[in-house]
Amino acid sequence: MWRPSPPGFTKVVFDVWAGQFAKFLRSYVPEEANILFLEGSKVHLSPTGLLTLLRADVHAVAKPCQMAHILQALNTLSAFQR
């Protein structure tokens, strides 16, 4: 158990999470490239965490912040026919 001070999601927490996520993906699908969609907040743009993901063949795509009202329309059935 590790708790940051002050509490909250910081770049250090993201770096630790990125390492654990990369390790999980390497054990689950070791020979495939993966795509991870992130919100483009400052916390998710840590160079250390993004490099960790890239070395594990996980390509991170950061969507712009405060754009959910535009991107949410892609969830409709008419956008991607099943």
URLIN-V360770 format. One record per residue. N is the residue number from 1. RES is the residue in one small letter. SS is DSSP state (a for helix, b for strand, c for the rest). Layout:
n={N & N}
res={RES & RES}
ss={SS & SS}
This chain:
n={1 & 2 & 3 & 4 & 5 & 6 & 7 & 8 & 9 & 10 & 11 & 12 & 13 & 14 & 15 & 16 & 17 & 18 & 19 & 20 & 21 & 22 & 23 & 24 & 25 & 26 & 27 & 28 & 29 & 30 & 31 & 32 & 33 & 34 & 35 & 36 & 37 & 38 & 39 & 40 & 41 & 42 & 43 & 44 & 45 & 46 & 47 & 48 & 49 & 50 & 51 & 52 & 53 & 54 & 55 & 56 & 57 & 58 & 59 & 60 & 61 & 62 & 63 & 64 & 65 & 66 & 67 & 68 & 69 & 70 & 71 & 72 & 73 & 74 & 75 & 76 & 77 & 78 & 79 & 80 & 81 & 82}
res={m & w & r & p & s & p & p & g & f & t & k & v & v & f & d & v & w & a & g & q & f & a & k & f & l & r & s & y & v & p & e & e & a & n & i & l & f & l & e & g & s & k & v & h & l & s & p & t & g & l & l & t & l & l & r & a & d & v & h & a & v & a & k & p & c & q & m & a & h & i & l & q & a & l & n & t & l & s & a & f & q & r}
ss={c & c & c & c & c & c & c & c & c & c & a & a & a & a & a & a & a & a & a & a & a & a & a & a & a & a & a & a & c & c & c & c & c & b & b & b & b & b & b & c & c & a & a & a & a & c & a & a & a & a & a & a & a & a & a & c & c & b & b & b & b & b & b & c & c & c & c & a & a & a & a & a & a & a & a & c & c & c & c & c & c & c}
